[in-house]
Amino acid sequence: MTERFEDDEVLALHLAEALRDVRPELDEVSRRAKGAFTWRTIDADLLTAQLMFDSTQEDAMAATRSADSGRVMVFSVELKSVEIEVLSDRVVGQFLPPSAGEVEVEGADGVVATVLADDLGFFVVEPVPTGVVRLRCTTPTTRLVTDWVRL
């Protein structure tokens, strides 16, 4: 329906009525909008590690691996990598080159888990995060974020 508004007061009344209809959702919409706005430049200083290998995409491997083996993924940027294996109850991973650090698992609603990596770069996330996530990895020499993936 297209209506022409010749009077600013009539237009204001219609807008006020429309806003009353969605008022119960305004707080949630506002919260999400503010959250999205604060994240707009958060990755500006991070390297983005792209998914270079996913064992579920390898037809030959999929045919030969057992049903209970984990999913292996490798994310790389320049000469740095994060390798993870998704098991039924946890995600295990390692930074390459090896280094101590921190891994934040980010989901649609923000950070869902934070774990430390030991001096060899090994880390464990328990339980396996659900939904689409990415890893934000920080070591003394590198800050990177992986592509978004569904584990």
Backbone hydrogen bonds in HBPLUS format (Angstrom, degrees):
<---DONOR---> <-ACCEPTOR-->    atom                        ^
c    i                          cat <-CA-CA->   ^        H-A-AA   ^      H-
h    n   atom  resd res      DA  || num        DHA   H-A  angle D-A-AA Bond
n    s   type  num  typ     dist DA aas  dist angle  dist       angle   num
A0011-LEU N   A0007-ASP O   3.12 MM   4  6.45 162.3  2.15 154.1 159.1     1
A0012-ALA N   A0008-ASP O   2.89 MM   4  6.07 158.9  1.93 146.8 152.7     2
A0013-LEU N   A0009-GLU O   2.93 MM   4  6.17 153.2  2.00 146.5 153.6     3
A0014-HIS N   A0010-VAL O   3.02 MM   4  6.30 157.4  2.07 149.9 155.5     4
A0015-LEU N   A0011-LEU O   2.93 MM   4  6.19 158.7  1.98 152.8 158.9     5
A0016-ALA N   A0012-ALA O   2.92 MM   4  6.08 159.7  1.96 147.9 153.5     6
A0017-GLU N   A0013-LEU O   3.00 MM   4  6.19 154.9  2.06 144.5 151.2     7
A0018-ALA N   A0014-HIS O   2.98 MM   4  6.24 157.5  2.04 147.1 153.0     8
A0019-LEU N   A0015-LEU O   2.96 MM   4  6.22 158.1  2.01 151.7 157.4     9
A0020-ARG N   A0016-ALA O   3.00 MM   4  6.25 148.8  2.10 145.1 153.4    10
A0021-ASP N   A0017-GLU O   3.23 MM   4  6.54 146.7  2.35 144.0 151.9    11
A0022-VAL N   A0019-LEU O   3.19 MM   3  5.32 131.1  2.45  98.3 110.4    12
A0023-ARG N   A0020-ARG O   3.40 MM   3  5.03 159.1  2.45  95.2 101.2    13
A0025-GLU N   A0022-VAL O   2.90 MM   3  5.58 147.9  2.00 123.7 132.9    14
A0026-LEU N   A0023-ARG O   3.10 MM   3  5.14 150.8  2.19 106.4 115.1    15
A0029-VAL N   A0025-GLU O   2.95 MM   4  6.14 168.3  1.96 162.8 166.7    16
A0030-SER N   A0026-LEU O   2.80 MM   4  5.85 162.7  1.83 150.8 156.2    17
A0031-ARG N   A0027-ASP O   2.91 MM   4  6.05 158.8  1.95 144.6 150.6    18
A0032-ARG N   A0028-GLU O   2.98 MM   4  6.18 165.0  2.00 151.6 155.2    19
A0033-ALA N   A0029-VAL O   2.90 MM   4  6.03 156.9  1.95 148.6 155.6    20
A0034-LYS N   A0030-SER O   2.92 MM   4  6.10 163.5  1.95 152.7 156.7    21
A0035-GLY N   A0031-ARG O   2.98 MM   4  6.17 156.5  2.04 144.3 151.4    22
A0036-ALA N   A0032-ARG O   2.88 MM   4  6.10 161.0  1.92 150.4 155.0    23
A0037-PHE N   A0033-ALA O   2.93 MM   4  6.11 155.3  1.99 146.5 153.6    24
A0038-THR N   A0034-LYS O   3.03 MM   4  6.28 156.1  2.09 149.6 154.8    25
A0039-TRP N   A0035-GLY O   3.27 MM   4  6.47 136.1  2.47 139.9 150.8    26
A0039-TRP N   A0036-ALA O   3.23 MM   3  5.23 133.1  2.46  95.3 107.7    27
A0040-ARG N   A0037-PHE O   3.28 MM   3  5.33 163.5  2.31 105.5 110.5    28
A0042-ILE N   A0039-TRP O   3.27 MM   3  5.13 160.5  2.31 104.8 110.7    29
A0044-ALA N   A0041-THR O   3.13 MM   3  5.40 167.7  2.15 116.1 119.6    30
A0046-LEU N   A0043-ASP O   3.03 MM   3  5.12 167.5  2.05 114.0 117.3    31
A0047-LEU N   A0143-ARG O   3.08 MM  96  6.39 173.4  2.08 146.2 146.9    32
A0145-VAL N   A0047-LEU O   2.83 MM  98  6.26 150.8  1.92 162.6 172.0    33
A0049-ALA N   A0145-VAL O   2.75 MM  96  5.91 154.7  1.81 145.3 153.3    34
A0147-ASP N   A0049-ALA O   3.04 MM  98  6.35 117.9  2.44 170.0 168.6    35
A0050-GLN N   A0076-SER O   3.04 MM  26  5.53 138.5  2.21 149.2 137.2    36
A0076-SER N   A0050-GLN O   2.96 MM  26  5.53 152.0  2.04 149.1 148.7    37
A0052-MET N   A0074-VAL O   2.70 MM  22  5.56 163.8  1.73 161.1 167.0    38
A0053-PHE N   A0074-VAL O   3.31 MM  21  5.05 147.1  2.43 137.7 138.4    39
A0074-VAL N   A0053-PHE O   2.95 MM  21  5.05 152.2  2.03 137.9 141.6    40
A0057-GLN N   A0054-ASP O   2.85 MM   3  5.55 161.1  1.88 123.6 130.1    41
A0055-SER N   A0072-VAL O   2.84 MM  17  5.24 164.6  1.87 157.5 162.2    42
A0058-GLU N   A0055-SER O   3.29 MM   3  5.27 161.6  2.33 102.0 107.5    43
A0062-ALA N   A0058-GLU O   2.90 MM   4  6.04 162.1  1.93 157.6 163.5    44
A0063-ALA N   A0059-ASP O   3.14 MM   4  6.32 146.4  2.26 145.4 152.8    45
A0064-THR N   A0061-MET O   3.03 MM   3  5.27 132.8  2.26 102.1 114.9    46
A0065-ARG N   A0061-MET O   2.90 MM   4  5.96 141.0  2.05 160.9 170.7    47
A0069-SER N   A0066-SER O   3.27 MM   3  5.51 167.2  2.28 109.5 113.1    48
A0071-ARG N   A0086-VAL O   2.97 MM  15  4.94 155.8  2.03 137.6 138.5    49
A0086-VAL N   A0071-ARG O   2.66 MM  15  4.94 158.7  1.70 149.8 154.2    50
A0073-MET N   A0084-ILE O   2.89 MM  11  5.38 163.9  1.91 154.1 157.3    51
A0084-ILE N   A0073-MET O   2.89 MM  11  5.38 168.4  1.90 160.3 164.2    52
A0075-PHE N   A0082-VAL O   2.93 MM   7  5.23 170.2  1.94 151.8 155.1    53
A0082-VAL N   A0075-PHE O   2.85 MM   7  5.23 152.3  1.93 150.6 158.4    54
A0077-VAL N   A0080-LYS O   2.91 MM   3  5.41 159.3  1.95 155.9 159.6    55
A0080-LYS N   A0077-VAL O   2.81 MM   3  5.41 164.1  1.83 144.7 150.0    56
A0081-SER N   A0096-LEU O   2.70 MM  15  4.96 153.5  1.77 154.5 159.2    57
A0096-LEU N   A0081-SER O   2.84 MM  15  4.96 158.2  1.89 148.3 145.3    58
A0083-GLU N   A0094-GLN O   2.98 MM  11  5.42 167.8  2.00 158.4 159.7    59
A0094-GLN N   A0083-GLU O   2.88 MM  11  5.42 143.7  2.01 149.3 159.7    60
A0085-GLU N   A0092-VAL O   2.72 MM   7  5.35 151.0  1.81 158.7 167.2    61
A0092-VAL N   A0085-GLU O   3.01 MM   7  5.35 161.2  2.04 152.4 154.1    62
A0087-LEU N   A0090-ARG O   2.83 MM   3  5.32 158.0  1.88 168.1 174.8    63
A0091-VAL N   A0125-VAL O   2.88 MM  34  5.03 156.9  1.93 145.6 153.3    64
A0125-VAL N   A0091-VAL O   2.78 MM  34  5.03 161.0  1.82 150.9 157.4    65
A0093-GLY N   A0123-PHE O   2.89 MM  30  5.27 156.4  1.94 154.3 154.3    66
A0123-PHE N   A0093-GLY O   2.91 MM  30  5.27 150.0  2.00 139.6 140.7    67
A0095-PHE N   A0121-GLY O   2.95 MM  26  4.70 139.1  2.12 112.7 124.5    68
A0101-GLY N   A0117-ALA O   3.27 MM  16  4.95 159.3  2.31 122.5 121.6    69
A0117-ALA N   A0101-GLY O   2.80 MM  16  4.95 170.8  1.81 132.1 132.4    70
A0102-GLU N   A0138-THR O   2.83 MM  36  5.25 152.1  1.91 148.0 157.5    71
A0138-THR N   A0102-GLU O   2.92 MM  36  5.25 162.6  1.95 155.0 159.2    72
A0103-VAL N   A0115-VAL O   2.83 MM  12  5.34 165.9  1.85 161.8 163.8    73
A0115-VAL N   A0103-VAL O   2.89 MM  12  5.34 160.4  1.93 153.7 160.0    74
A0104-GLU N   A0136-ARG O   2.89 MM  32  5.05 161.4  1.93 143.2 149.5    75
A0136-ARG N   A0104-GLU O   2.84 MM  32  5.05 164.5  1.86 151.8 157.0    76
A0105-VAL N   A0113-ALA O   2.77 MM   8  5.12 167.8  1.79 151.1 155.3    77
A0112-VAL N   A0105-VAL O   2.71 MM   7  5.66 163.3  1.74 164.1 170.0    78
A0106-GLU N   A0134-ARG O   2.89 MM  28  5.39 169.5  1.90 163.8 165.9    79
A0134-ARG N   A0106-GLU O   3.04 MM  28  5.39 140.9  2.20 141.0 151.8    80
A0107-GLY N   A0110-GLY O   2.72 MM   3  5.25 174.3  1.73 153.2 151.5    81
A0110-GLY N   A0107-GLY O   3.16 MM   3  5.25 167.1  2.18 113.1 113.4    82
A0118-ASP N   A0122-PHE O   2.91 MM   4  5.44 151.4  1.99 148.3 150.6    83
A0121-GLY N   A0118-ASP O   2.83 MM   3  5.16 159.6  1.87 116.0 121.4    84
A0133-VAL N   A0149-VAL O   2.76 MM  16  5.50 166.8  1.78 158.8 155.6    85
A0149-VAL N   A0133-VAL O   2.76 MM  16  5.50 163.9  1.78 162.1 164.5    86
A0146-THR N   A0135-LEU O   2.90 MM  11  5.35 152.2  1.98 147.9 157.1    87
A0137-CYS N   A0144-LEU O   2.78 MM   7  5.33 155.3  1.84 156.7 164.5    88
A0144-LEU N   A0137-CYS O   2.92 MM   7  5.33 164.5  1.95 154.4 159.6    89
A0139-THR N   A0142-THR O   2.80 MM   3  5.13 166.9  1.82 160.3 161.9    90
